[in-house]
Amino acid sequence: MSTIMTGGEPFFYPAGGEVGCLLSHGFTGAPEEMRSMGEYLATQGITTLGVRLFGHATQPADMNRARKQDWLASVEDGYHMLANQVSKIVMVGLSTGGALSMIMARDFPVSGVAVMSTPPRFPDERVRQLRPLVPLISKVWRFAAQNGESDWRDKEAEQANVHYPVFPVRATAELNDLLDEMRDTLDQVTVPALLIYSKGDGTIPPDSGQAMYDGLGSTDKELLWLTESGHNIPMDASRQQAFEATSTFIHRIAA
């Protein structure tokens, strides 16, 4: 049995109102990425639940057992738990968590969806090209190093980030498939949507925000660009701006 890392635990902050927010973290990350946002939203009268995606915040090998259906099931479980506490639910997700949130907004009666740093396609072209071979390749090459220059602006927050130091190779194929499904059905998402992206994001393609905005079926949609942040918006230097924008969005659509 794998032990959950410190900071990998799900969280629940009841606020006593009728509006709830389900928060989903990113690929190789942990609920800790979303915890400060959950705490802030709770102070604004919004009940928050942060889920732990299957295979995350334990050990990297667990992620190679994960399939996209497992991640969707993690979020769906959280949805049903939160639905017992509130009458309106808004999905909020970071990166991969944003893709999961969009799919939930397509399939479940949610009031709205807010995503941060979610790419419409897998950022690495090599993974997309080699997708049919990844399950075979991953038998001998299980983990890939997380290389590249850091895009964090808040270095202290970067040190506190709970995540795997490697990319589980088999899981990247599942992420590729998840993003493909999300992108191909974005026009079926018609609830109000808030998209938050950073000009300093070094992880996803720079056109991601506009591509997501253009693909959405929602008529009520907003694209917010931050300048003082990297990919991990809810932990990096512009986090307060993202928190406030999300709170304003949720209160507006729930009114």
MOSULGI-V156042 format. One record per residue. N is the residue number from 1. RES is the residue in one small letter. NEAR is the number of other C-alpha atoms within 10 Angstrom. Layout:
# MOSULGI-V156042
N:RES:NEAR / N:RES:NEAR
This chain:
# MOSULGI-V156042
1:m:4 / 2:s:10 / 3:t:9 / 4:i:15 / 5:m:14 / 6:t:11 / 7:g:18 / 8:g:21 / 9:e:16 / 10:p:18 / 11:f:19 / 12:f:16 / 13:y:20 / 14:p:18 / 15:a:19 / 16:g:13 / 17:g:14 / 18:e:15 / 19:v:23 / 20:g:30 / 21:c:30 / 22:l:25 / 23:l:31 / 24:s:34 / 25:h:28 / 26:g:25 / 27:f:20 / 28:t:22 / 29:g:25 / 30:a:30 / 31:p:26 / 32:e:26 / 33:e:27 / 34:m:26 / 35:r:25 / 36:s:16 / 37:m:24 / 38:g:27 / 39:e:20 / 40:y:17 / 41:l:23 / 42:a:22 / 43:t:14 / 44:q:14 / 45:g:18 / 46:i:26 / 47:t:25 / 48:t:27 / 49:l:25 / 50:g:28 / 51:v:26 / 52:r:24 / 53:l:27 / 54:f:20 / 55:g:22 / 56:h:25 / 57:a:26 / 58:t:21 / 59:q:16 / 60:p:21 / 61:a:18 / 62:d:15 / 63:m:23 / 64:n:21 / 65:r:13 / 66:a:20 / 67:r:19 / 68:k:18 / 69:q:12 / 70:d:14 / 71:w:23 / 72:l:20 / 73:a:14 / 74:s:17 / 75:v:25 / 76:e:18 / 77:d:13 / 78:g:19 / 79:y:23 / 80:h:10 / 81:m:13 / 82:l:23 / 83:a:18 / 84:n:8 / 85:q:17 / 86:v:18 / 87:s:13 / 88:k:19 / 89:i:27 / 90:v:27 / 91:m:27 / 92:v:30 / 93:g:25 / 94:l:27 / 95:s:25 / 96:t:25 / 97:g:27 / 98:g:27 / 99:a:30 / 100:l:31 / 101:s:29 / 102:m:29 / 103:i:23 / 104:m:20 / 105:a:25 / 106:r:20 / 107:d:11 / 108:f:12 / 109:p:12 / 110:v:20 / 111:s:20 / 112:g:27 / 113:v:30 / 114:a:26 / 115:v:29 / 116:m:27 / 117:s:28 / 118:t:27 / 119:p:25 / 120:p:27 / 121:r:22 / 122:f:20 / 123:p:14 / 124:d:13 / 125:e:10 / 126:r:9 / 127:v:17 / 128:r:17 / 129:q:10 / 130:l:12 / 131:r:18 / 132:p:11 / 133:l:12 / 134:v:20 / 135:p:19 / 136:l:11 / 137:i:14 / 138:s:18 / 139:k:11 / 140:v:9 / 141:w:13 / 142:r:18 / 143:f:19 / 144:a:13 / 145:a:10 / 146:q:10 / 147:n:9 / 148:g:8 / 149:e:8 / 150:s:13 / 151:d:17 / 152:w:22 / 153:r:18 / 154:d:15 / 155:k:13 / 156:e:12 / 157:a:14 / 158:e:15 / 159:q:9 / 160:a:12 / 161:n:17 / 162:v:18 / 163:h:22 / 164:y:18 / 165:p:14 / 166:v:14 / 167:f:20 / 168:p:24 / 169:v:24 / 170:r:25 / 171:a:27 / 172:t:26 / 173:a:23 / 174:e:20 / 175:l:21 / 176:n:19 / 177:d:18 / 178:l:23 / 179:l:22 / 180:d:16 / 181:e:16 / 182:m:24 / 183:r:20 / 184:d:11 / 185:t:15 / 186:l:22 / 187:d:15 / 188:q:17 / 189:v:22 / 190:t:17 / 191:v:22 / 192:p:23 / 193:a:29 / 194:l:21 / 195:l:22 / 196:i:21 / 197:y:29 / 198:s:22 / 199:k:15 / 200:g:17 / 201:d:21 / 202:g:16 / 203:t:18 / 204:i:20 / 205:p:17 / 206:p:15 / 207:d:12 / 208:s:17 / 209:g:24 / 210:q:13 / 211:a:15 / 212:m:20 / 213:y:18 / 214:d:13 / 215:g:16 / 216:l:21 / 217:g:18 / 218:s:18 / 219:t:11 / 220:d:13 / 221:k:18 / 222:e:15 / 223:l:14 / 224:l:14 / 225:w:15 / 226:l:18 / 227:t:12 / 228:e:18 / 229:s:24 / 230:g:25 / 231:h:24 / 232:n:29 / 233:i:27 / 234:p:26 / 235:m:26 / 236:d:23 / 237:a:21 / 238:s:19 / 239:r:18 / 240:q:16 / 241:q:15 / 242:a:22 / 243:f:19 / 244:e:15 / 245:a:15 / 246:t:21 / 247:s:20 / 248:t:14 / 249:f:19 / 250:i:27 / 251:h:13 / 252:r:10 / 253:i:15 / 254:a:15 / 255:a:6
